Amino acid sequence: NKPTGEEENTCRPFLIDRLAALPRLKVIVTLGDVSRRSILRTLGYPGTAIPAGHGVEGKVGAYTIINSYHCSRLNTNTGRLTPEMFEEIFHRAKAALED
């Protein structure tokens, strides 16, 4: 249920173009570990530059990266990710924009 490394590499140019099209972008919320690793690699950092985990936050270049568990049914049905947890991530993203 996860993309292969080849699929991630194939999509990376599209992500690079999207980032270039958003020059005022300051905060990136990653939804799941694949997203976290992919954005870090796209920005030229190792996939481990910011640790995995819900709520983990870090600065990478000009961006604040905030990790969230992926909002899949597996995570929401089991309570690993609650609506309150997910909402808090976006409150933090908004607050980071105000800094």
Buried (B, 14 or more C-beta within 10 A) or exposed (E): EEEEEEEBEEEBEEBEEEBEEEEEEEBBBBBBBBBBBBBBBBBEBEBEBBEBEBEBBBEBEEBBBBBBBBBBEEBBEEEEBEEEBBEBBEEBBEEBEEE
